């Protein structure tokens, strides 16, 4: 069963990690779409190879060797057409302290006179291209949540490998919970500039590394009303012990000064060491599989208990035998997430 699950996950990673908008031609820039001054360009997600289901499928099947039936099962044509017809989706480039960052923003069409809640989605992974957000990733949460009447926005984070080979600009750096947290916080004024957003209803939704980013971010702003966190690494000190490959391939490579001050740098990124910094008026939903082989649930129990003792409205939803991605429970996970946002946002 484990082998089968790994095959399924490998397929999903392959299918969502091979095509991005990084080398497609930009559309004519219209400052009214995302009117904040930091946004310097944007393009419709449904452009280029993504302009039709047929062209996307052909690229994946004939260009990437993906089985046609598997592609159609994961990305039904009916979903593609519904999202294209009802959700406005843009990839965009914005500037943060003189470096450029890529992101996505989605919102329902036809609701331009309403004030909608916003969800900042923080992705997992690190700076390698296969971990960055691709068009296929948006089918997991971005499109469904936008379809429900939310503005959904995401950052690729500075330092991400999302730029074409001939890119000569400053793409920032990824410090795995360091300076690139500013790239997430910079999304708030972008949301504020959009006439369809309600400035009093902003949530954050993170998975894995993205949950860590979310917890750090809420200690630096009072604008976030609620958090949804999946597979949260609340104790990176423990993660370094449990996963030597994570320490070698990510922590040592991305965190500046790691070899000189390892403990302090990991604690700075680990919410279990500073629970008192998290706003007491925020509500938090944590989702975690009991069989998560990448991020142990054990410190999450302790963290949730500590937050409760501090008076924070927090719920930990366990998924027995659940994996790191909880992809095997994706329907129940999405329903829980949607229910939480409907109640708390």
C-alpha positions as MATLAB code, in Angstrom:
seq = 'XXXXXXXXXXXXXXXXXXXXXXXXXXXXXXXXXXXXXXXXXXXXXXXXXXXXXXXXXXXXXXXXXXXXXXXXXXXXXXXXXXXXXXXXXXXXXXXXXXXXXXXXXXXXXXXXXXXXXXXXXXXXXXXXXXXXXXXXXXXXXXXXXXXXXXXXXXXXXXXXXXXXXXXXXXXXXXXXXXXXXXXXXXXXXXXXXXXXXXXXXXXXXXXXXXXXXXXXXXXXXXXXXXXXXXXXXXXXXXXXXXXXXXXXXXXXXXXXXXXXXXXXXXXXXXXXXXXXXXXXXXXXXXXXXXXXXXXXXXXXXXXXXXXXXXXXXXXXXXXXXXXXXXXXXXXXXXXXXXXXXXXXX';
ca = [
       0.000    0.000    0.000;
       2.855    2.365    0.835;
       4.445    1.667   -2.541;
       1.171    2.445   -4.285;
       0.819    5.710   -2.392;
       4.359    6.736   -3.280;
       3.629    6.087   -6.942;
       0.495    8.237   -6.750;
       2.377   11.055   -5.052;
       5.207   10.830   -7.567;
       2.671   11.166  -10.366;
       1.098   14.242   -8.813;
       4.497   15.841   -8.292;
       5.429   15.158  -11.892;
       2.208   16.432  -13.340;
       2.237   19.716  -11.453;
       5.941   20.468  -11.621;
       6.723   20.544  -15.308;
       4.864   23.529  -16.688;
       4.795   27.044  -15.336;
       4.272   30.538  -16.685;
       7.944   31.416  -16.193;
       8.764   31.426  -19.883;
       5.435   32.342  -21.446;
       4.897   35.686  -23.086;
       3.498   38.419  -20.799;
       0.153   39.986  -21.601;
      -0.403   43.715  -21.892;
      -0.182   45.103  -18.341;
      -3.306   46.739  -16.941;
      -2.654   48.517  -13.633;
      -6.349   48.321  -12.734;
      -6.228   44.530  -12.336;
      -3.933   44.546   -9.284;
      -3.506   48.264   -8.625;
      -0.747   48.236   -6.005;
       2.429   50.050   -7.056;
       4.633   47.030   -6.242;
       2.953   44.915   -8.939;
       4.885   45.401  -12.156;
       3.350   42.787  -14.481;
       0.690   40.131  -14.706;
      -0.733   37.582  -17.115;
      -3.881   35.509  -17.307;
      -3.322   31.977  -15.995;
      -5.441   30.669  -18.867;
      -2.989   31.738  -21.561;
      -0.416   29.993  -23.711;
      -0.533   26.228  -23.295;
      -3.225   26.679  -20.622;
      -5.604   28.540  -22.932;
      -7.554   25.325  -23.541;
      -7.876   21.958  -21.879;
      -6.866   20.278  -25.136;
      -3.565   22.146  -25.469;
      -2.665   21.548  -21.797;
      -3.507   17.856  -22.034;
      -1.545   17.432  -25.255;
       1.478   19.116  -23.706;
       1.384   16.783  -20.722;
       0.548   13.602  -22.640;
       2.690   14.032  -25.740;
       5.286   16.428  -24.349;
       5.782   14.995  -20.857;
       4.698   11.390  -21.297;
       1.865   11.487  -18.751;
      -0.810    8.828  -19.239;
      -3.895   10.456  -20.736;
      -6.360    8.658  -18.454;
      -4.371    9.575  -15.351;
      -4.288   13.225  -16.430;
      -8.019   13.298  -17.093;
      -8.773   11.706  -13.727;
      -6.623   14.180  -11.834;
      -7.684   17.214  -13.879;
     -11.190   16.653  -15.286;
     -12.038   18.780  -18.305;
     -15.250   19.861  -16.579;
     -13.225   21.366  -13.700;
     -10.911   23.179  -16.101;
     -13.828   24.686  -18.023;
     -15.696   25.649  -14.863;
     -12.679   27.423  -13.411;
     -11.894   29.176  -16.676;
     -15.481   30.420  -16.954;
     -16.015   31.460  -13.333;
     -12.637   32.313  -11.770;
     -10.266   35.100  -12.744;
      -6.684   33.898  -12.311;
      -3.487   35.880  -12.767;
       0.168   35.120  -12.291;
       1.972   38.324  -11.389;
       5.363   39.787  -10.542;
       5.797   42.161   -7.617;
       8.703   44.000   -6.039;
       9.770   43.701   -2.400;
      12.732   45.754   -1.212;
      14.309   45.832   -4.679;
      13.943   42.181   -5.558;
      11.282   40.576   -7.713;
       8.892   37.844   -6.631;
       6.276   35.869   -8.533;
       2.805   35.077   -7.279;
      -0.746   34.083   -8.161;
      -4.057   35.760   -7.385;
      -7.509   34.297   -8.050;
     -11.017   35.583   -7.435;
     -14.547   34.803   -8.650;
     -15.788   36.585  -11.736;
     -18.898   38.725  -11.550;
     -18.516   39.859   -7.930;
     -16.604   43.081   -8.532;
     -19.012   45.184   -6.466;
     -18.656   43.012   -3.364;
     -16.086   42.991   -0.571;
     -14.684   39.473   -0.453;
     -12.613   37.698    2.200;
      -9.002   36.939    1.261;
      -6.854   33.867    1.843;
      -3.071   34.045    1.634;
      -1.891   30.554    0.724;
       1.709   29.748    1.699;
       3.181   26.826   -0.210;
       5.448   24.137    1.177;
       8.848   22.997   -0.039;
      11.980   25.039   -0.599;
      13.430   27.006   -3.493;
      13.828   24.214   -6.069;
      11.615   24.461   -9.136;
       9.707   21.245   -8.449;
       8.447   22.711   -5.143;
       7.136   25.962   -6.577;
       3.501   26.600   -7.470;
       2.468   25.529  -10.954;
      -0.841   25.790  -12.774;
      -1.745   22.245  -11.715;
      -1.184   23.064   -8.038;
      -3.938   25.655   -8.207;
      -6.502   22.875   -8.637;
      -5.878   21.625   -5.084;
      -7.079   24.660   -3.097;
      -6.748   27.921   -5.037;
      -9.462   27.426   -7.651;
     -11.968   25.677   -5.331;
     -11.634   28.344   -2.629;
     -11.913   31.176   -5.170;
     -15.022   29.492   -6.579;
     -16.544   29.724   -3.081;
     -16.246   33.521   -3.085;
     -12.730   34.193   -1.800;
      -9.749   36.083   -3.133;
      -6.827   33.640   -2.984;
      -3.273   34.924   -3.290;
       0.125   33.232   -3.069;
       3.806   34.091   -3.201;
       6.480   31.886   -4.736;
       8.886   33.471   -2.166;
      12.135   35.197   -3.021;
      14.886   32.927   -4.304;
      12.478   30.462   -5.900;
      13.602   28.888   -9.172;
      10.763   30.317  -11.238;
      12.620   32.597  -13.617;
      13.639   31.910  -17.238;
      17.266   31.083  -17.918;
      17.903   34.512  -19.418;
      16.577   36.377  -16.354;
      19.104   39.011  -15.251;
      17.199   40.657  -12.413;
      17.269   40.261   -8.631;
      14.971   37.388   -7.690;
      15.633   37.605   -3.950;
      16.766   34.802   -1.665;
      15.100   31.954    0.189;
      16.220   31.659    3.801;
      13.581   29.076    4.725;
      11.651   31.240    7.147;
      14.005   34.206    7.104;
      13.952   37.355    4.997;
      11.469   35.894    2.482;
       8.694   36.112    5.105;
       8.550   39.755    3.970;
       7.453   38.504    0.552;
       4.374   36.988    2.201;
       3.623   40.084    4.275;
       3.927   42.213    1.115;
       0.804   40.472   -0.195;
      -1.349   42.256    2.407;
      -1.021   45.767    0.907;
      -1.550   44.223   -2.540;
      -4.842   42.787   -1.290;
      -5.735   46.127    0.284;
      -5.318   47.819   -3.081;
      -7.873   45.558   -4.743;
     -11.376   47.085   -4.575;
     -13.036   43.653   -4.194;
     -11.330   42.734   -0.892;
     -12.538   43.226    2.670;
      -9.536   44.510    4.666;
     -10.939   43.051    7.884;
     -11.206   39.486    6.605;
      -7.798   38.070    5.733;
      -6.742   34.495    6.488;
      -3.564   32.507    6.006;
      -3.483   28.907    4.861;
      -0.152   27.092    4.843;
       1.067   23.568    4.328;
       4.324   22.117    5.704;
       6.954   24.847    5.282;
       4.071   27.182    4.432;
       2.598   26.604    7.899;
       5.898   27.650    9.429;
       5.843   30.782    7.261;
       2.281   31.528    8.378;
       3.104   31.253   12.083;
       6.116   33.517   11.708;
       4.104   35.999    9.649;
       1.320   36.439   12.219;
       3.884   37.532   14.814;
       4.699   40.474   12.518;
       1.212   41.701   11.593;
      -2.174   42.061   13.272;
      -4.090   41.743   10.007;
      -4.645   37.991    9.968;
      -7.978   36.860   11.369;
      -7.583   33.089   11.185;
      -5.016   30.417   10.298;
      -5.318   27.004    8.683;
      -2.134   24.969    9.022;
      -1.402   21.574    7.481;
       1.469   19.248    8.446;
       3.074   21.961   10.528;
       6.756   21.765   11.518;
       6.442   23.561   14.861;
       9.836   22.231   16.032;
      12.612   22.370   13.433;
      15.158   21.306   16.051;
      13.341   17.971   16.204;
      12.984   17.932   12.412;
      16.756   18.216   12.021;
      17.195   15.183   14.263;
      14.458   13.105   12.650;
      15.341   13.976    9.055;
      19.103   14.352    8.500;
      18.493   14.811    4.766;
      16.321   17.860    5.494;
      19.093   19.384    7.559;
      21.740   18.652    4.935;
      19.761   19.522    1.798;
      17.681   22.442    3.072;
      18.697   23.912    6.434;
      22.425   24.013    5.773;
      21.931   25.183    2.196;
      19.354   27.927    2.749;
      19.581   29.267    6.311;
      22.382   31.867    6.524;
      24.902   31.193    9.288;
      23.458   27.777   10.033;
      26.792   26.129   10.766;
      27.631   28.812   13.348;
      24.331   29.160   15.253;
      22.202   26.177   14.351;
      20.062   25.946   17.500;
      19.117   29.621   17.661;
      18.254   29.797   13.957;
      16.029   26.730   14.137;
      14.277   27.996   17.247;
      13.599   31.317   15.481;
      11.621   29.351   12.904;
       9.866   27.031   15.377;
       6.622   28.268   16.918;
       6.841   25.821   19.813;
       9.598   28.034   21.267;
       7.619   31.303   21.130;
       3.880   30.545   21.488;
       3.352   33.755   23.455;
       4.142   35.797   20.318;
       1.115   34.474   18.444;
      -1.881   36.862   18.709;
      -4.435   35.664   21.248;
      -7.416   36.802   19.182;
      -6.562   34.608   16.215;
      -8.279   31.286   15.523;
      -6.216   28.321   14.336;
      -7.094   25.040   12.633;
      -4.296   22.469   12.459;
      -4.523   19.435   10.160;
      -2.076   16.575   10.631;
      -1.750   12.929    9.692;
      -0.699   10.523   12.426;
       1.524    8.707    9.927;
       3.270   11.824    8.649;
       6.785   10.580    7.891;
       8.178   14.065    7.224;
       6.789   16.113   10.108;
       6.067   14.429   13.426;
       2.692   15.082   15.002;
       4.117   14.703   18.532;
       5.268   18.341   19.005;
       2.030   19.518   17.382;
       0.076   17.999   20.289;
       2.226   19.960   22.734;
       1.944   23.163   20.704;
      -1.842   22.925   20.471;
      -2.132   22.318   24.221;
       0.100   25.313   24.921;
      -1.950   27.572   22.670;
      -5.146   26.453   24.408;
      -3.607   27.268   27.784;
      -2.847   30.758   26.463;
      -6.489   31.257   25.511;
      -6.150   30.864   21.744;
      -9.078   29.301   19.869;
      -7.301   26.325   18.313;
      -8.465   22.988   16.926;
      -6.209   20.083   15.998;
      -7.809   17.749   13.486;
      -5.996   14.394   13.378;
      -6.178   12.062   10.412;
      -5.462    8.474   11.532;
      -2.717    6.929    9.377;
      -2.677   10.148    7.346;
       0.363   11.103    5.262;
       2.246   14.394    5.078;
       0.136   15.699    2.194;
      -3.119   14.058    3.348;
      -3.839   13.542   -0.334;
      -5.587   10.283    0.514;
      -8.150   12.338    2.496;
      -8.291   15.335    0.161;
     -12.097   15.526    0.045;
     -12.577   15.529    3.822;
      -9.606   17.885    4.257;
     -11.067   20.390    1.810;
     -14.495   20.205    3.441;
     -12.957   20.886    6.834;
     -10.916   23.799    5.483;
     -13.921   25.320    3.739;
     -16.108   24.896    6.819;
     -13.456   26.588    8.962;
     -13.154   29.591    6.673;
     -16.924   29.925    6.401;
     -17.158   30.045   10.197;
     -14.055   32.038   11.125;
     -13.422   34.319    8.152;
];
